[in-house]
């Protein structure tokens, strides 16, 4: 089972009021959905790589001698997906709380309730529908606990954290993101009592399940709690009284600061990333070594790099062309629908092709090169866009409470 790049999960239609009129309101919502849509397309490329380039799977961190630059940078772009999605999930929760601030019990109580229920829903979805989409096996020997699972658990954790002062959530988020690598020396073996909990929180591992099955904690939880807490913490930047230019400056400064701290830690080549970089035989090889970061669990350097870029992109999408944003928002406004759809589409097309051609490796056919990965992903994006546009319109005309969970 592949170690997939990350993806979606909170309601993307959270109502937000703008500081200076209807146009500002639209641009603010568009920037968040456009960024979400952009990273979803990167995710589509990476999952195409997983399913259509099976003989050339990559490790984490990547084994540089066996990974050509084209494959390395294709995989590297997908590193943005999970951190940006989890950050935007926390941001969306903050916007949801603000929109429900007039409710009985307050907006935080409403957000906490929704986060808890949505988180449980996503955990259940991961171990059923998502695992089936990856394996097409209703009774797999290994249940992979991946990005939807960890987003669900992060939402459950945030359901408790939202009751704290926002500054406390910010401090906790920073402490987790920057400090969790201090826990790297702690290791539990499968025969020790803390093994299951530690495999879920910090170290990837296999957990025995009833009837001989096992679960694989592909996405350890702890660092992602820090990321979603940071997303909640920047919610006030999107308050109606905050000018858009002020918000953009905050995003740019924060993104630049994260990248600067990443550069310092990576230059020191010590704390922040378990895999030290090495000078390569060429400048490109050295750059690849510097950028070859650990994702499972995400190191402090990994989070600083990806969230730094994510903050800059969020600022940039408030100034990109309306035409581009309209295309991206279609994906970004239906993230969970897109996630499930694209997995079934990619896996289904590959399985059908392998059945017709008979040239499968472990049930999958492979494209000949990295360029073909991008072409297949581009072809898959077209029907997904039309399906997401239809689903977005469907949700807007159906008001049942259950649609908020899709």
N, C-alpha and C positions, 0 to 999 in steps of 0.2 A: 504494500500500500504506500502511495507516495506521501512525502512530507509537503503538503500543499502550502502555497502562499496564502496569506490571509484574506478575509473578506468581511461581509456585511452584518448589520443587524438591527439597529433601532429604527423606530418610526421616523421617516424622513420628511413628513409633512407637518412638523411641529410649527404652530403659528408663531411668527415673530413680528413685532411691531418695529417700524423704522423710525429713525430720529427726524427725518426731514421729508416725510410724505410717501406716497404710494410707490414712486419709482425707487426710492432707497429701500423700501421694504422688499420689493421684488429682487433687487440686486443682492441683498443680503441672503435671502433664501437661495438664490441661484448659485452664489459662490460656494456654499456648503454642498449643495447637491451636485454641482459641476465637479468639484474635487472628488466627491464620492464616486461619481460616474467615471472619472478619469482613472482612479486606482482600480475600479472594477474591470476596466479594459486591460490594465496591466495584469490583473489576476487572470483574466481570460487567456492572455498570452501564456502565462506560466502554467496554467492547467492544461493548455494545449500541448505545451512541452512535456508535461507529465504523462499525458495519454498518447501523444503521437510521436514522441521521441524516446520511446521506452529503452532502447539499448544504451542510451547516453544519459542515464540518471546522474544527478549530482548529489554530493554529500553535503553535510552542514558541519562546519564551514566547508567550502568547496575544496576539493583536491586540485590544486592549481596545475600540477604537471599533466593531469588527465582532462583538464577543462579548457578548451580553446577560448580565446577572448570573446568570440561572438556568443558562445553559450554562456560564458561567465556573466557578461553584461546583460544578456536576456534574463537570466535568473536574478541578477542584482536589481533590475528595475522592479521586480515583484516584491522585493523587500519593503517597499513603501506600503504595500497593501494593508497588512494586519495592523501596524502601528497607527496609520491614518484612520482606518476604520474604527479602531477602539477609541482613539481620541475623539472622533466625531460622534461616537456613541455617547460618550460622556458629555460632550457639548449639547447634543440633542436632548439629553436628559435635563440639562440645565434650562434649555429653552422651553421644554415641556413644563417644568416646574414654574417658570415665569408665567406661562400662558394660563396656568391653573391656580395662580396665586389668590384668586378670589373665591376659590372653593372652600367649603367647610373643612377645617383642619389644615388649610394652607397648601401651597403648591408643592412644597417638599414632601408632604405626606402623600399627595397624589402621585408625584414622581416615584417615590419609594414603592408604593403599591404596584405601579405599572412596571417598574424595573424588576421587581420580584417575580411577578407573573410572567413577564416576557422572558426573563432569564431562565425560568424553569421550562418554558415552552421551547426555547432554543436548545437547551440540554437534551430534552426528549427528542427534538428534531434531529440532532446530531447522531444519536445512537440508533435512529431508525431510518428516516428518509435519506439523510446525507450519506450514511455508510452504505446504504443500498445503491445509491447513485454511483458511488465509486467502485463498488465490487460487483453489482448485479447478483449478489448472493444474499438471500433472505436470512440465512443462518451462518454468518461468517465465523471462522475460527478466531479471528482477531477483530475487535471493535476499536476503531481508531477515534480517539478523542482529540479533535482538531480545532479549527478556528471557531466554528459556530459554538462548540462546547465551551471554549474558553471565553468567548464574548458573553455567553449566557451566564457563566459563573462570575465574570467581572461585573455584570449588571446586578447580580444578586448581592455581591459585595458592596457595590455602589448604593444599593437600596438601603444599606445600613449607614454608609458614610454620609449620605446627604443630610442626615440629621445633625451633623457636626458643623461648627462654623466653617465657612468656606476657606478661610486661611489655614485652618487645621487640615482640611482635605488637601490643600495645595502642598503644605509641608510634608504630609504623609506621602503624597504622590511623588514628590521629589526625592524623599528619603528612600522609597522603594526603588525608583528608577535608577538612582545613582548609587545606592548602597547594597542592592541585592547580591552583587557579585562577591561581597564579603562572605556570603554563605556558601560559596563554591566548594570550600574544603569539606563541608559537611556531606557525608555520604552514608546512606543506609543500604544494607544488603537485604535481599528478599526475605531472609529469615528473621529480620529484626522488626519489632513492633511498629516503628515509625516509618517503615518503607512505603506503605501505601500512601500515607498522607504526604510524605516528602516527594514521591513520584508525581503527585497531583500538583504540588506547590512549586517545586523548583527543579527537580531532575526528571528527565524523561525515563520512563520505565514501563515494564509490563506488569499488569495486575491480574491475578487469577480471578476468574469469574466462575459461577456455577456451570455445571455440565461440560467442563473441560475447555470452555472458551477463555479468552484473555482480552484485556483492554490495554491499549497502548496510549499513554499520555503524551501525545505528540506535542502539545502546547502546554507546558507547565504554567500554572496560573499566576503566581505571585507578581512577576514584573508587569503583567497586563492590568492588574489592579492599580498599579501606579500610573499606568498610561490613562486608564479611564478616569482616574481621579484628577489628572491634569486636564482632561477634556472638560470635566465638570467645572474646574477652577477658572477656565477662561470664559465661561458663560457670560459674566457681567460685561465683557467687551462687546457683546452683541445686544446689550440693553438699548432700549429705544432712545435714551438720552445721550448715548455715545455717538459722536460724529464718525462717519465712515472713514474719513482720513485719519482720525485718531486711532481707530481700530486697526487700520492697515499698518500704520506705523508700529503699533504694538506687536502685530504679527511679524513684521519684518525684523524688528529688533530682537524679539524672542527667538525667531528662527536663526538669525545670524549669531546670537549668543550661544544657542545650542550647537551650531556648527563650529564655532570657535572653541568651545569646550571640548567637542569631539576631537578637533585638530590637536589641542594641547595634550589630551589623554593619549591619543594615538601616537603622537610624536614621542611622548615619554615611554611608550611601548611597555607599559606595565599594567597598572590597575585599569579596569574598564572593559577588557576583552581577554578571554582566556587564551586566544591564539595570538602570539606575538607576530608582527610582520617582519619580513626579511627583505633585504636588498636583492632584487632579482638580476637576471642576466641582461635585461633591457629595462628602460624606464617604464614601459607598459607593464612588465612583470612586477615591478616594484609597486606601482599604483594598484594593481590587482591584489597584491598581498596586503596592502594597507586597507583596502576596501573589503577584504574577505573576512566578514564578521559573523559571529555566532548568533543564530536566530532562535535556537531551541535549548534553553530559554533565551530570550533576547538579551544580549549583554548591554551594559550601560552605553557603550560606544554605538552599538546597533541602534538603540532607541534615540540617542542624541542625533545621529546622522539622519535617520528616517523622519523623526519629528521635526528636525530643523528644516529639512527640505519640505515637509508637509506644511509647516507654517508659512513658508515663502510661497508655496503654491496656492494656499488658501487666500493670501493677500493678492496674488496675481490673478486669480479667477474672478476677482471683483472688478477687474479692468479688461478682461478678455472680450472678444467680440460676442455680441448677442447670438449670432448664428452658431458659433462653436458651443456656447453654453447651452443653447436649446438642444443640441444633439446630446451633450453629456448628461443634462438633467434628466432626460428620459431614462437613462440607466440608473442615475443616482437617486431617483425618486421611487424606485421599485427594487431595492437592493436584495432583499431576501428572495423575492420571486426570481430575479435574475440569477442569483447564486444557484438555486436548485435547478432552474431551467437549463443553464449552460452546462452543468455537470451531466444531466441526462442527455442533452444534445450531443456533446462531445463524445461521451462514452457510447451512446447509441450509434452514432455515425461510425465510430471506429469498429465497434463490434459487427455492424452490418458489413462494412468494408472487408473485415477479416474473414467473415463467412463467405463472401463472394469470391475473394481472391485466394483464400487458403494460405496466405503468407504471413500468418500471425506469429508473434513471439509472446508466449503466455497469454494468448487470446487477444493481443493488440497488434495492429499494423503500425509501422513507423514511417515517417516522412524522411527524405534523404538528407536534409540539412537544416540548419537553423533558420535560414530564410523561409523555408517551407512552413516552419512553425508559425511565423508571423502571417503568412498568407492564409493558412487554415484558420487562425484566430480571426483575421479580418473577415473571412467568409462567414464564420460563425456569428460574428457581431451583428451582421445585417438582420437575420431573422430574429435574433434576440432583441434588437432595438424595436422592431415592429411589435413583438410580443409584449415588451415592457410598456410601450406606448399604449397598447390596448389595455393592459392590466391597470396602468395608471388611471385611464379614463373609467374603467370599471369600478375601481375603488372610490373615485369621486362621486359616482352615482349610486353607490350602495353604502348605506350608513350603519350597517350592523356592527356591534362592538368588536366582533371577532376579526373584522378586516384590519384592525389596528395591529394585529399580530403577524401579518403577512407583508 
